[in-house]
């Protein structure tokens, strides 16, 4: 690898790590605000379709396995930890790929944010609560939003890569 490519990849790697850290800090900051302001189940309406509400999720997405008896805490912590290691490794290999790097940084920041919750509290703190016309979407947080954005960008990156024939 040429020296300039190495420097560019190293710079891009730290850019993505920095972005993941910003996502992680924003996620943890908002969760601390929610925990320090509201009791479980408390919140307030923001619009006709959106509330801020403190919810604890002991499961995964959409409260999957939330009532599994406690083992899921460490199972999902382990998955998040393994994902973190894999993402950091992938960033070292592909930091120069902008959309891929952005996607991985989003997933990394979100995954670490939720792992911290599971280790510290035994559950993930959710607080963004959307609903419309009798349909209520499960509450989520900034980490979940970042993971979702990252997943969408990973799919988009793969579609673009396949269309280019790489």
CNS distance restraints for C-alpha pairs under 8 A (distance, minus, plus):
assign (resid   1 and name CA) (resid   5 and name CA) 6.42 0.50 0.50
assign (resid   1 and name CA) (resid   6 and name CA) 6.52 0.50 0.50
assign (resid   2 and name CA) (resid   6 and name CA) 6.36 0.50 0.50
assign (resid   3 and name CA) (resid   7 and name CA) 6.27 0.50 0.50
assign (resid   4 and name CA) (resid   8 and name CA) 6.10 0.50 0.50
assign (resid   5 and name CA) (resid   9 and name CA) 6.03 0.50 0.50
assign (resid   6 and name CA) (resid  10 and name CA) 6.04 0.50 0.50
assign (resid   7 and name CA) (resid  11 and name CA) 6.06 0.50 0.50
assign (resid   8 and name CA) (resid  12 and name CA) 6.06 0.50 0.50
assign (resid   8 and name CA) (resid  96 and name CA) 7.03 0.50 0.50
assign (resid   9 and name CA) (resid  13 and name CA) 5.97 0.50 0.50
assign (resid   9 and name CA) (resid  92 and name CA) 7.89 0.50 0.50
assign (resid   9 and name CA) (resid  94 and name CA) 7.74 0.50 0.50
assign (resid   9 and name CA) (resid  95 and name CA) 5.42 0.50 0.50
assign (resid   9 and name CA) (resid  96 and name CA) 5.15 0.50 0.50
assign (resid  10 and name CA) (resid  14 and name CA) 6.39 0.50 0.50
assign (resid  10 and name CA) (resid  92 and name CA) 7.90 0.50 0.50
assign (resid  10 and name CA) (resid  95 and name CA) 7.39 0.50 0.50
assign (resid  11 and name CA) (resid  15 and name CA) 6.21 0.50 0.50
assign (resid  12 and name CA) (resid  16 and name CA) 6.26 0.50 0.50
assign (resid  12 and name CA) (resid  95 and name CA) 5.35 0.50 0.50
assign (resid  12 and name CA) (resid  96 and name CA) 5.93 0.50 0.50
assign (resid  13 and name CA) (resid  17 and name CA) 6.23 0.50 0.50
assign (resid  13 and name CA) (resid  91 and name CA) 6.14 0.50 0.50
assign (resid  13 and name CA) (resid  92 and name CA) 6.33 0.50 0.50
assign (resid  13 and name CA) (resid  95 and name CA) 4.89 0.50 0.50
assign (resid  13 and name CA) (resid  96 and name CA) 7.59 0.50 0.50
assign (resid  13 and name CA) (resid 101 and name CA) 7.92 0.50 0.50
assign (resid  14 and name CA) (resid  18 and name CA) 5.85 0.50 0.50
assign (resid  15 and name CA) (resid  19 and name CA) 6.17 0.50 0.50
assign (resid  16 and name CA) (resid  20 and name CA) 6.19 0.50 0.50
assign (resid  16 and name CA) (resid  91 and name CA) 7.77 0.50 0.50
assign (resid  16 and name CA) (resid  95 and name CA) 7.53 0.50 0.50
assign (resid  16 and name CA) (resid 101 and name CA) 6.22 0.50 0.50
assign (resid  16 and name CA) (resid 102 and name CA) 6.49 0.50 0.50
assign (resid  16 and name CA) (resid 104 and name CA) 7.85 0.50 0.50
assign (resid  16 and name CA) (resid 105 and name CA) 5.29 0.50 0.50
assign (resid  17 and name CA) (resid  21 and name CA) 6.23 0.50 0.50
assign (resid  17 and name CA) (resid 105 and name CA) 6.42 0.50 0.50
assign (resid  18 and name CA) (resid  22 and name CA) 6.27 0.50 0.50
assign (resid  19 and name CA) (resid  23 and name CA) 6.30 0.50 0.50
assign (resid  19 and name CA) (resid 105 and name CA) 6.19 0.50 0.50
assign (resid  19 and name CA) (resid 106 and name CA) 7.59 0.50 0.50
assign (resid  19 and name CA) (resid 109 and name CA) 7.67 0.50 0.50
assign (resid  20 and name CA) (resid  24 and name CA) 6.09 0.50 0.50
assign (resid  20 and name CA) (resid 105 and name CA) 4.76 0.50 0.50
assign (resid  20 and name CA) (resid 106 and name CA) 5.97 0.50 0.50
assign (resid  20 and name CA) (resid 107 and name CA) 7.90 0.50 0.50
assign (resid  20 and name CA) (resid 108 and name CA) 5.89 0.50 0.50
assign (resid  20 and name CA) (resid 109 and name CA) 4.12 0.50 0.50
assign (resid  20 and name CA) (resid 110 and name CA) 7.71 0.50 0.50
assign (resid  21 and name CA) (resid  25 and name CA) 6.04 0.50 0.50
assign (resid  21 and name CA) (resid 109 and name CA) 6.01 0.50 0.50
assign (resid  22 and name CA) (resid  26 and name CA) 6.10 0.50 0.50
assign (resid  22 and name CA) (resid 109 and name CA) 7.55 0.50 0.50
assign (resid  23 and name CA) (resid  27 and name CA) 6.04 0.50 0.50
assign (resid  23 and name CA) (resid 106 and name CA) 7.11 0.50 0.50
assign (resid  23 and name CA) (resid 109 and name CA) 5.16 0.50 0.50
assign (resid  23 and name CA) (resid 110 and name CA) 6.78 0.50 0.50
assign (resid  23 and name CA) (resid 142 and name CA) 7.88 0.50 0.50
assign (resid  23 and name CA) (resid 143 and name CA) 7.34 0.50 0.50
assign (resid  23 and name CA) (resid 146 and name CA) 7.43 0.50 0.50
assign (resid  24 and name CA) (resid  28 and name CA) 6.14 0.50 0.50
assign (resid  24 and name CA) (resid 109 and name CA) 4.71 0.50 0.50
assign (resid  24 and name CA) (resid 110 and name CA) 6.24 0.50 0.50
assign (resid  24 and name CA) (resid 112 and name CA) 6.80 0.50 0.50
assign (resid  24 and name CA) (resid 113 and name CA) 5.28 0.50 0.50
assign (resid  24 and name CA) (resid 143 and name CA) 7.22 0.50 0.50
assign (resid  25 and name CA) (resid  29 and name CA) 5.90 0.50 0.50
assign (resid  26 and name CA) (resid  30 and name CA) 6.17 0.50 0.50
assign (resid  26 and name CA) (resid 142 and name CA) 7.56 0.50 0.50
assign (resid  27 and name CA) (resid  31 and name CA) 6.30 0.50 0.50
assign (resid  27 and name CA) (resid 110 and name CA) 7.56 0.50 0.50
assign (resid  27 and name CA) (resid 113 and name CA) 6.32 0.50 0.50
assign (resid  27 and name CA) (resid 141 and name CA) 7.33 0.50 0.50
assign (resid  27 and name CA) (resid 142 and name CA) 5.21 0.50 0.50
assign (resid  27 and name CA) (resid 143 and name CA) 5.73 0.50 0.50
assign (resid  28 and name CA) (resid  32 and name CA) 6.13 0.50 0.50
assign (resid  28 and name CA) (resid 113 and name CA) 6.45 0.50 0.50
assign (resid  29 and name CA) (resid  33 and name CA) 6.30 0.50 0.50
assign (resid  30 and name CA) (resid  34 and name CA) 6.28 0.50 0.50
assign (resid  30 and name CA) (resid 142 and name CA) 7.94 0.50 0.50
assign (resid  31 and name CA) (resid  35 and name CA) 6.09 0.50 0.50
assign (resid  31 and name CA) (resid 125 and name CA) 6.32 0.50 0.50
assign (resid  31 and name CA) (resid 126 and name CA) 7.67 0.50 0.50
assign (resid  31 and name CA) (resid 127 and name CA) 7.97 0.50 0.50
assign (resid  32 and name CA) (resid  36 and name CA) 5.97 0.50 0.50
assign (resid  33 and name CA) (resid  37 and name CA) 5.99 0.50 0.50
assign (resid  34 and name CA) (resid  38 and name CA) 5.76 0.50 0.50
assign (resid  34 and name CA) (resid  54 and name CA) 6.42 0.50 0.50
assign (resid  34 and name CA) (resid 127 and name CA) 7.33 0.50 0.50
assign (resid  35 and name CA) (resid  39 and name CA) 6.99 0.50 0.50
assign (resid  35 and name CA) (resid  54 and name CA) 7.32 0.50 0.50
assign (resid  38 and name CA) (resid  42 and name CA) 5.53 0.50 0.50
assign (resid  38 and name CA) (resid  43 and name CA) 6.45 0.50 0.50
assign (resid  38 and name CA) (resid  53 and name CA) 7.78 0.50 0.50
assign (resid  38 and name CA) (resid  54 and name CA) 6.35 0.50 0.50
assign (resid  39 and name CA) (resid  54 and name CA) 6.74 0.50 0.50
assign (resid  40 and name CA) (resid  54 and name CA) 5.26 0.50 0.50
assign (resid  40 and name CA) (resid  55 and name CA) 5.92 0.50 0.50
assign (resid  40 and name CA) (resid  56 and name CA) 7.31 0.50 0.50
assign (resid  41 and name CA) (resid  53 and name CA) 6.21 0.50 0.50
assign (resid  41 and name CA) (resid  54 and name CA) 5.25 0.50 0.50
assign (resid  41 and name CA) (resid  55 and name CA) 5.85 0.50 0.50
assign (resid  42 and name CA) (resid  53 and name CA) 5.55 0.50 0.50
assign (resid  42 and name CA) (resid  54 and name CA) 5.77 0.50 0.50
assign (resid  43 and name CA) (resid  51 and name CA) 6.97 0.50 0.50
assign (resid  43 and name CA) (resid  52 and name CA) 5.23 0.50 0.50
assign (resid  43 and name CA) (resid  53 and name CA) 3.93 0.50 0.50
assign (resid  43 and name CA) (resid  54 and name CA) 6.21 0.50 0.50
assign (resid  44 and name CA) (resid  51 and name CA) 5.68 0.50 0.50
assign (resid  44 and name CA) (resid  52 and name CA) 5.48 0.50 0.50
assign (resid  44 and name CA) (resid  53 and name CA) 6.44 0.50 0.50
assign (resid  45 and name CA) (resid  50 and name CA) 6.26 0.50 0.50
assign (resid  45 and name CA) (resid  51 and name CA) 4.24 0.50 0.50
assign (resid  45 and name CA) (resid  52 and name CA) 6.36 0.50 0.50
assign (resid  46 and name CA) (resid  50 and name CA) 5.59 0.50 0.50
assign (resid  46 and name CA) (resid  51 and name CA) 5.20 0.50 0.50
assign (resid  46 and name CA) (resid  52 and name CA) 6.90 0.50 0.50
assign (resid  47 and name CA) (resid  51 and name CA) 6.89 0.50 0.50
assign (resid  49 and name CA) (resid 130 and name CA) 5.65 0.50 0.50
assign (resid  49 and name CA) (resid 131 and name CA) 5.03 0.50 0.50
assign (resid  49 and name CA) (resid 132 and name CA) 5.56 0.50 0.50
assign (resid  50 and name CA) (resid 128 and name CA) 7.47 0.50 0.50
assign (resid  50 and name CA) (resid 129 and name CA) 5.63 0.50 0.50
assign (resid  50 and name CA) (resid 130 and name CA) 4.53 0.50 0.50
assign (resid  50 and name CA) (resid 131 and name CA) 6.34 0.50 0.50
assign (resid  51 and name CA) (resid 127 and name CA) 7.99 0.50 0.50
assign (resid  51 and name CA) (resid 128 and name CA) 6.49 0.50 0.50
assign (resid  51 and name CA) (resid 129 and name CA) 5.01 0.50 0.50
assign (resid  51 and name CA) (resid 130 and name CA) 6.46 0.50 0.50
assign (resid  52 and name CA) (resid 127 and name CA) 5.37 0.50 0.50
assign (resid  52 and name CA) (resid 128 and name CA) 5.36 0.50 0.50
assign (resid  52 and name CA) (resid 129 and name CA) 5.99 0.50 0.50
assign (resid  53 and name CA) (resid 126 and name CA) 7.67 0.50 0.50
assign (resid  53 and name CA) (resid 127 and name CA) 4.71 0.50 0.50
assign (resid  53 and name CA) (resid 128 and name CA) 6.62 0.50 0.50
assign (resid  53 and name CA) (resid 129 and name CA) 6.58 0.50 0.50
assign (resid  54 and name CA) (resid 125 and name CA) 7.01 0.50 0.50
assign (resid  54 and name CA) (resid 126 and name CA) 6.13 0.50 0.50
assign (resid  54 and name CA) (resid 127 and name CA) 4.91 0.50 0.50
assign (resid  55 and name CA) (resid 125 and name CA) 5.98 0.50 0.50
assign (resid  55 and name CA) (resid 126 and name CA) 5.06 0.50 0.50
assign (resid  55 and name CA) (resid 127 and name CA) 5.95 0.50 0.50
assign (resid  55 and name CA) (resid 139 and name CA) 7.13 0.50 0.50
assign (resid  56 and name CA) (resid 123 and name CA) 5.86 0.50 0.50
assign (resid  56 and name CA) (resid 124 and name CA) 5.71 0.50 0.50
assign (resid  56 and name CA) (resid 125 and name CA) 4.99 0.50 0.50
assign (resid  56 and name CA) (resid 126 and name CA) 6.08 0.50 0.50
assign (resid  57 and name CA) (resid  63 and name CA) 5.92 0.50 0.50
assign (resid  57 and name CA) (resid  66 and name CA) 6.56 0.50 0.50
assign (resid  57 and name CA) (resid 123 and name CA) 5.31 0.50 0.50
assign (resid  57 and name CA) (resid 124 and name CA) 5.04 0.50 0.50
assign (resid  57 and name CA) (resid 125 and name CA) 6.44 0.50 0.50
assign (resid  57 and name CA) (resid 126 and name CA) 6.89 0.50 0.50
assign (resid  58 and name CA) (resid  63 and name CA) 6.87 0.50 0.50
assign (resid  58 and name CA) (resid  65 and name CA) 7.61 0.50 0.50
assign (resid  58 and name CA) (resid  66 and name CA) 4.69 0.50 0.50
assign (resid  58 and name CA) (resid  67 and name CA) 7.39 0.50 0.50
assign (resid  58 and name CA) (resid  70 and name CA) 7.94 0.50 0.50
assign (resid  58 and name CA) (resid  72 and name CA) 7.58 0.50 0.50
assign (resid  58 and name CA) (resid  73 and name CA) 6.69 0.50 0.50
assign (resid  58 and name CA) (resid 118 and name CA) 7.95 0.50 0.50
assign (resid  58 and name CA) (resid 122 and name CA) 6.78 0.50 0.50
assign (resid  58 and name CA) (resid 123 and name CA) 4.36 0.50 0.50
assign (resid  58 and name CA) (resid 124 and name CA) 6.31 0.50 0.50
assign (resid  59 and name CA) (resid  63 and name CA) 4.63 0.50 0.50
assign (resid  59 and name CA) (resid  64 and name CA) 5.05 0.50 0.50
assign (resid  59 and name CA) (resid  65 and name CA) 4.84 0.50 0.50
assign (resid  59 and name CA) (resid  66 and name CA) 3.71 0.50 0.50
assign (resid  59 and name CA) (resid  67 and name CA) 7.32 0.50 0.50
assign (resid  59 and name CA) (resid  72 and name CA) 6.61 0.50 0.50
assign (resid  59 and name CA) (resid  73 and name CA) 7.26 0.50 0.50
assign (resid  59 and name CA) (resid  76 and name CA) 7.94 0.50 0.50
assign (resid  59 and name CA) (resid 123 and name CA) 7.39 0.50 0.50
assign (resid  60 and name CA) (resid  64 and name CA) 4.91 0.50 0.50
assign (resid  60 and name CA) (resid  65 and name CA) 6.68 0.50 0.50
assign (resid  60 and name CA) (resid  66 and name CA) 7.06 0.50 0.50
assign (resid  60 and name CA) (resid  76 and name CA) 7.25 0.50 0.50
assign (resid  62 and name CA) (resid 138 and name CA) 5.93 0.50 0.50
assign (resid  65 and name CA) (resid  72 and name CA) 6.87 0.50 0.50
assign (resid  66 and name CA) (resid  72 and name CA) 7.63 0.50 0.50
assign (resid  68 and name CA) (resid  72 and name CA) 6.51 0.50 0.50
assign (resid  70 and name CA) (resid  74 and name CA) 7.95 0.50 0.50
assign (resid  71 and name CA) (resid  75 and name CA) 6.39 0.50 0.50
assign (resid  72 and name CA) (resid  76 and name CA) 5.87 0.50 0.50
assign (resid  73 and name CA) (resid  77 and name CA) 6.12 0.50 0.50
assign (resid  73 and name CA) (resid 118 and name CA) 6.21 0.50 0.50
assign (resid  73 and name CA) (resid 119 and name CA) 7.99 0.50 0.50
assign (resid  73 and name CA) (resid 122 and name CA) 6.16 0.50 0.50
assign (resid  73 and name CA) (resid 123 and name CA) 7.04 0.50 0.50
assign (resid  74 and name CA) (resid  78 and name CA) 5.92 0.50 0.50
assign (resid  74 and name CA) (resid 118 and name CA) 7.83 0.50 0.50
assign (resid  75 and name CA) (resid  79 and name CA) 6.30 0.50 0.50
assign (resid  76 and name CA) (resid  80 and name CA) 6.03 0.50 0.50
assign (resid  76 and name CA) (resid 115 and name CA) 7.73 0.50 0.50
assign (resid  77 and name CA) (resid  81 and name CA) 6.07 0.50 0.50
assign (resid  77 and name CA) (resid 115 and name CA) 5.34 0.50 0.50
assign (resid  77 and name CA) (resid 118 and name CA) 6.45 0.50 0.50
assign (resid  77 and name CA) (resid 119 and name CA) 7.25 0.50 0.50
assign (resid  78 and name CA) (resid  82 and name CA) 6.09 0.50 0.50
assign (resid  79 and name CA) (resid  83 and name CA) 6.03 0.50 0.50
assign (resid  80 and name CA) (resid  84 and name CA) 6.10 0.50 0.50
assign (resid  80 and name CA) (resid 111 and name CA) 5.68 0.50 0.50
assign (resid  80 and name CA) (resid 112 and name CA) 6.85 0.50 0.50
assign (resid  80 and name CA) (resid 114 and name CA) 7.88 0.50 0.50
assign (resid  80 and name CA) (resid 115 and name CA) 6.02 0.50 0.50
assign (resid  81 and name CA) (resid  85 and name CA) 6.45 0.50 0.50
assign (resid  81 and name CA) (resid 112 and name CA) 7.51 0.50 0.50
assign (resid  81 and name CA) (resid 115 and name CA) 7.22 0.50 0.50
assign (resid  82 and name CA) (resid  86 and name CA) 6.20 0.50 0.50
assign (resid  83 and name CA) (resid  87 and name CA) 5.96 0.50 0.50
assign (resid  83 and name CA) (resid 108 and name CA) 7.80 0.50 0.50
assign (resid  83 and name CA) (resid 111 and name CA) 7.64 0.50 0.50
assign (resid  84 and name CA) (resid  88 and name CA) 6.17 0.50 0.50
assign (resid  84 and name CA) (resid 108 and name CA) 5.95 0.50 0.50
assign (resid  84 and name CA) (resid 111 and name CA) 7.00 0.50 0.50
assign (resid  84 and name CA) (resid 112 and name CA) 6.97 0.50 0.50
assign (resid  85 and name CA) (resid  89 and name CA) 6.24 0.50 0.50
assign (resid  86 and name CA) (resid  90 and name CA) 6.14 0.50 0.50
assign (resid  87 and name CA) (resid  91 and name CA) 6.07 0.50 0.50
assign (resid  87 and name CA) (resid 104 and name CA) 6.29 0.50 0.50
assign (resid  87 and name CA) (resid 108 and name CA) 6.58 0.50 0.50
assign (resid  88 and name CA) (resid  92 and name CA) 6.38 0.50 0.50
assign (resid  88 and name CA) (resid 108 and name CA) 7.91 0.50 0.50
assign (resid  89 and name CA) (resid  93 and name CA) 6.57 0.50 0.50
assign (resid  90 and name CA) (resid  94 and name CA) 5.98 0.50 0.50
assign (resid  90 and name CA) (resid  95 and name CA) 7.79 0.50 0.50
assign (resid  91 and name CA) (resid  95 and name CA) 4.87 0.50 0.50
assign (resid  91 and name CA) (resid 101 and name CA) 6.41 0.50 0.50
assign (resid  91 and name CA) (resid 104 and name CA) 7.24 0.50 0.50
assign (resid  94 and name CA) (resid 100 and name CA) 7.59 0.50 0.50
assign (resid  94 and name CA) (resid 101 and name CA) 6.95 0.50 0.50
assign (resid  95 and name CA) (resid 100 and name CA) 7.90 0.50 0.50
assign (resid  95 and name CA) (resid 101 and name CA) 5.56 0.50 0.50
assign (resid  96 and name CA) (resid 101 and name CA) 7.27 0.50 0.50
assign (resid  97 and name CA) (resid 101 and name CA) 5.72 0.50 0.50
assign (resid  98 and name CA) (resid 102 and name CA) 6.02 0.50 0.50
assign (resid  99 and name CA) (resid 103 and name CA) 6.09 0.50 0.50
assign (resid  99 and name CA) (resid 153 and name CA) 6.72 0.50 0.50
assign (resid  99 and name CA) (resid 154 and name CA) 7.61 0.50 0.50
assign (resid  99 and name CA) (resid 157 and name CA) 6.17 0.50 0.50
assign (resid 100 and name CA) (resid 104 and name CA) 6.16 0.50 0.50
assign (resid 100 and name CA) (resid 153 and name CA) 7.19 0.50 0.50
assign (resid 100 and name CA) (resid 154 and name CA) 6.15 0.50 0.50
assign (resid 100 and name CA) (resid 157 and name CA) 6.15 0.50 0.50
assign (resid 101 and name CA) (resid 105 and name CA) 6.06 0.50 0.50
assign (resid 102 and name CA) (resid 106 and name CA) 6.30 0.50 0.50
assign (resid 102 and name CA) (resid 150 and name CA) 7.21 0.50 0.50
assign (resid 102 and name CA) (resid 153 and name CA) 7.80 0.50 0.50
assign (resid 103 and name CA) (resid 107 and name CA) 6.36 0.50 0.50
assign (resid 103 and name CA) (resid 149 and name CA) 7.17 0.50 0.50
assign (resid 103 and name CA) (resid 150 and name CA) 3.97 0.50 0.50
assign (resid 103 and name CA) (resid 151 and name CA) 6.65 0.50 0.50
assign (resid 103 and name CA) (resid 152 and name CA) 7.87 0.50 0.50
assign (resid 103 and name CA) (resid 153 and name CA) 5.31 0.50 0.50
assign (resid 103 and name CA) (resid 154 and name CA) 5.72 0.50 0.50
assign (resid 104 and name CA) (resid 108 and name CA) 5.88 0.50 0.50
assign (resid 104 and name CA) (resid 150 and name CA) 6.22 0.50 0.50
assign (resid 104 and name CA) (resid 154 and name CA) 7.74 0.50 0.50
assign (resid 105 and name CA) (resid 109 and name CA) 6.07 0.50 0.50
assign (resid 105 and name CA) (resid 150 and name CA) 7.45 0.50 0.50
assign (resid 106 and name CA) (resid 110 and name CA) 6.20 0.50 0.50
assign (resid 106 and name CA) (resid 146 and name CA) 4.95 0.50 0.50
assign (resid 106 and name CA) (resid 147 and name CA) 5.75 0.50 0.50
assign (resid 106 and name CA) (resid 149 and name CA) 6.88 0.50 0.50
assign (resid 106 and name CA) (resid 150 and name CA) 4.96 0.50 0.50
assign (resid 107 and name CA) (resid 111 and name CA) 5.85 0.50 0.50
assign (resid 107 and name CA) (resid 146 and name CA) 6.06 0.50 0.50
assign (resid 107 and name CA) (resid 147 and name CA) 4.28 0.50 0.50
assign (resid 107 and name CA) (resid 148 and name CA) 7.59 0.50 0.50
assign (resid 107 and name CA) (resid 149 and name CA) 7.86 0.50 0.50
assign (resid 107 and name CA) (resid 150 and name CA) 5.21 0.50 0.50
assign (resid 107 and name CA) (resid 151 and name CA) 7.17 0.50 0.50
assign (resid 108 and name CA) (resid 112 and name CA) 6.12 0.50 0.50
assign (resid 108 and name CA) (resid 147 and name CA) 7.62 0.50 0.50
assign (resid 109 and name CA) (resid 113 and name CA) 6.17 0.50 0.50
assign (resid 109 and name CA) (resid 143 and name CA) 6.88 0.50 0.50
assign (resid 109 and name CA) (resid 146 and name CA) 7.26 0.50 0.50
assign (resid 109 and name CA) (resid 147 and name CA) 7.87 0.50 0.50
assign (resid 110 and name CA) (resid 114 and name CA) 6.33 0.50 0.50
assign (resid 110 and name CA) (resid 142 and name CA) 7.27 0.50 0.50
assign (resid 110 and name CA) (resid 143 and name CA) 3.75 0.50 0.50
assign (resid 110 and name CA) (resid 144 and name CA) 6.09 0.50 0.50
assign (resid 110 and name CA) (resid 145 and name CA) 7.65 0.50 0.50
assign (resid 110 and name CA) (resid 146 and name CA) 5.47 0.50 0.50
assign (resid 110 and name CA) (resid 147 and name CA) 5.37 0.50 0.50
assign (resid 111 and name CA) (resid 115 and name CA) 6.14 0.50 0.50
assign (resid 111 and name CA) (resid 143 and name CA) 6.72 0.50 0.50
assign (resid 111 and name CA) (resid 147 and name CA) 6.97 0.50 0.50
assign (resid 112 and name CA) (resid 116 and name CA) 6.11 0.50 0.50
assign (resid 113 and name CA) (resid 117 and name CA) 6.56 0.50 0.50
assign (resid 113 and name CA) (resid 143 and name CA) 5.92 0.50 0.50
assign (resid 114 and name CA) (resid 118 and name CA) 6.32 0.50 0.50
assign (resid 114 and name CA) (resid 124 and name CA) 5.95 0.50 0.50
assign (resid 114 and name CA) (resid 143 and name CA) 6.50 0.50 0.50
assign (resid 115 and name CA) (resid 119 and name CA) 6.21 0.50 0.50
assign (resid 116 and name CA) (resid 120 and name CA) 5.97 0.50 0.50
assign (resid 117 and name CA) (resid 121 and name CA) 5.55 0.50 0.50
assign (resid 117 and name CA) (resid 122 and name CA) 6.74 0.50 0.50
assign (resid 117 and name CA) (resid 123 and name CA) 6.01 0.50 0.50
assign (resid 117 and name CA) (resid 124 and name CA) 5.09 0.50 0.50
assign (resid 117 and name CA) (resid 125 and name CA) 6.87 0.50 0.50
assign (resid 118 and name CA) (resid 122 and name CA) 4.41 0.50 0.50
assign (resid 118 and name CA) (resid 123 and name CA) 4.75 0.50 0.50
assign (resid 118 and name CA) (resid 124 and name CA) 5.79 0.50 0.50
assign (resid 119 and name CA) (resid 123 and name CA) 7.93 0.50 0.50
assign (resid 125 and name CA) (resid 140 and name CA) 7.96 0.50 0.50
assign (resid 125 and name CA) (resid 141 and name CA) 7.17 0.50 0.50
assign (resid 126 and name CA) (resid 139 and name CA) 5.71 0.50 0.50
assign (resid 126 and name CA) (resid 140 and name CA) 4.60 0.50 0.50
assign (resid 126 and name CA) (resid 141 and name CA) 4.84 0.50 0.50
assign (resid 127 and name CA) (resid 139 and name CA) 5.83 0.50 0.50
assign (resid 127 and name CA) (resid 140 and name CA) 5.82 0.50 0.50
assign (resid 127 and name CA) (resid 141 and name CA) 5.76 0.50 0.50
assign (resid 128 and name CA) (resid 139 and name CA) 5.19 0.50 0.50
assign (resid 128 and name CA) (resid 140 and name CA) 5.18 0.50 0.50
assign (resid 128 and name CA) (resid 141 and name CA) 5.74 0.50 0.50
assign (resid 129 and name CA) (resid 136 and name CA) 7.94 0.50 0.50
assign (resid 129 and name CA) (resid 137 and name CA) 6.87 0.50 0.50
assign (resid 129 and name CA) (resid 138 and name CA) 6.70 0.50 0.50
assign (resid 129 and name CA) (resid 139 and name CA) 4.53 0.50 0.50
assign (resid 129 and name CA) (resid 140 and name CA) 6.86 0.50 0.50
assign (resid 130 and name CA) (resid 136 and name CA) 6.28 0.50 0.50
assign (resid 130 and name CA) (resid 137 and name CA) 5.57 0.50 0.50
assign (resid 130 and name CA) (resid 138 and name CA) 7.53 0.50 0.50
assign (resid 130 and name CA) (resid 139 and name CA) 7.06 0.50 0.50
assign (resid 131 and name CA) (resid 135 and name CA) 5.44 0.50 0.50
assign (resid 131 and name CA) (resid 136 and name CA) 4.21 0.50 0.50
assign (resid 131 and name CA) (resid 137 and name CA) 5.75 0.50 0.50
assign (resid 132 and name CA) (resid 136 and name CA) 6.55 0.50 0.50
assign (resid 140 and name CA) (resid 144 and name CA) 6.10 0.50 0.50
assign (resid 140 and name CA) (resid 145 and name CA) 7.51 0.50 0.50
assign (resid 141 and name CA) (resid 145 and name CA) 6.37 0.50 0.50
assign (resid 142 and name CA) (resid 146 and name CA) 6.14 0.50 0.50
assign (resid 143 and name CA) (resid 147 and name CA) 6.17 0.50 0.50
assign (resid 144 and name CA) (resid 148 and name CA) 6.11 0.50 0.50
assign (resid 145 and name CA) (resid 149 and name CA) 6.12 0.50 0.50
assign (resid 146 and name CA) (resid 150 and name CA) 5.99 0.50 0.50
assign (resid 147 and name CA) (resid 151 and name CA) 6.09 0.50 0.50
assign (resid 148 and name CA) (resid 152 and name CA) 6.22 0.50 0.50
assign (resid 149 and name CA) (resid 153 and name CA) 6.20 0.50 0.50
assign (resid 150 and name CA) (resid 154 and name CA) 6.11 0.50 0.50
assign (resid 151 and name CA) (resid 155 and name CA) 6.34 0.50 0.50
assign (resid 152 and name CA) (resid 156 and name CA) 6.21 0.50 0.50
assign (resid 153 and name CA) (resid 157 and name CA) 5.89 0.50 0.50
assign (resid 154 and name CA) (resid 158 and name CA) 6.19 0.50 0.50
assign (resid 155 and name CA) (resid 159 and name CA) 6.24 0.50 0.50
assign (resid 156 and name CA) (resid 160 and name CA) 6.18 0.50 0.50
assign (resid 157 and name CA) (resid 161 and name CA) 6.02 0.50 0.50
assign (resid 158 and name CA) (resid 162 and name CA) 6.05 0.50 0.50
assign (resid 159 and name CA) (resid 163 and name CA) 6.16 0.50 0.50
assign (resid 160 and name CA) (resid 164 and name CA) 6.23 0.50 0.50
assign (resid 161 and name CA) (resid 165 and name CA) 6.34 0.50 0.50
assign (resid 161 and name CA) (resid 166 and name CA) 5.60 0.50 0.50
assign (resid 162 and name CA) (resid 166 and name CA) 6.00 0.50 0.50
